[in-house]
Amino acid sequence: MFSDEITKYSWDDITARIAAKRPVDVENALSKQVCDIEDFMALISPAAAPYLEPMAALSRKYTQERFGKVISMYIPLYITNSCTNFCVYCGFNHNNPIARVILTPEEIENECKAIRRLAPFENILIVTGENPRDAGVDYLERALRVIRPYFNNLSIEVMPLKSEEYYRLTKSGLNGVVCFQETYHRERYKVYHPKGMKSIFEWRLNGYDRMGQAGVHKIGMGVLIGLEDWRTDVTFMALHLQYLRKHYWRTRYSVNFPRMRPSEGHFQPNVVMSDRELAQLTFAYRIFDHDVDISVSTREAANFRNHIATLGATSLSAGSKTDPGGYYTYPQALEQFAVSDERTPAEVAEAIRTMGYEVVWKDWDKIFD
């Protein structure tokens, strides 16, 4: 399990090693076809800031070589905001006085129909709060069976599950799992997640191993930018990605770097990442791992997403509603976080085509199940 592997590394040591990188380390990294973790640390370090242009060019080159000039489109489908956790930064925090919703099968089907009217999406990310009693595996399995006739590629972003539970859901149409570790800082993790199942650092951390053991087709990873030093956090995520590729090499991987947005909890980020730094991080991940899918959600502004789509990103969401039932059933419900890019799917797709890229709505088919 990665909880054993991570003990080989020190947060403070990684932070110091990143800060110690110099321009010559960045230049050496840019000259390599295959980068190691030291090269990655150089590329995300402050020393790399003046090298943004050559990093962008190299990121574009590797992205086009591996993926071509295409952008895959997806849309999130929130089916419940019921949650037993107390994450201090989240609008779904159990203590927040909001109306809790668990969509019924009929309501889920209405949401699917509404999304189909929006655009020809086939990649759906099903999102829930973490409530194992009222919206656990049985509920997820029923939801997948309702949603599957409408879309070809189903992913979930839910509470970490047991390996056998992930396997069970793959038999009901599940293709991928997205899970955000939030932060790899073990001590600080407890501050942000004081109670509930999510407060158990190792359970969440080892969830990715359980996904791999279950044969999940695609695993999505991420840290929440705004909690701890982002450079150290994403380095631990890069180490984690290397570990997963070694142990579960049949699985595809994606990464996402969500910057904190306003929510009901009014939590203020401890760290603020600029657009240039987010671009630097995106380029660094592409140079480090040519094959990883890099996803950029509607948390980010339209102008930034337009540019990053040609420089390293491979997946964009569009038309997102971050509240359960937001597409049809409860259009005015509380969002988990505020979106920044409010363009319609058609507008996002047109912007992508204007830049000379092809829009891909579907990259998986039921025939391959």
Secondary structure, DSSP 8 states (H G I E B T S, - for coil): -HHHHGGG--HHHHHHHHHT--HHHHHHHHT-SS--HHHHHHHHSGGGGGGHHHHHHHHHHHHHHHH-SEEEEEEEEEEE-------TT-TT-TTS-----B--HHHHHHHHHHHHHH----EEEEEE---TTTSSHHHHHHHHHHHTTT-SEEEEE-S---HHHHHHHHTTTEEEEEEEEE---HHHHHHH--SSGGG-HHHHHTHHHHHHHTT-SEEEEEE-BTSS-HHHHHHHHHHHHHHHHHH-TTSEEEEE--B----TT----SS---HHHHHHHHHHHHHH-TT-EEEE-TTS-HHHHHHHTTTT--EEE-S---STTTTTT-TTS--SS--S----HHHHHHHHHHTT-EEES----GGG-
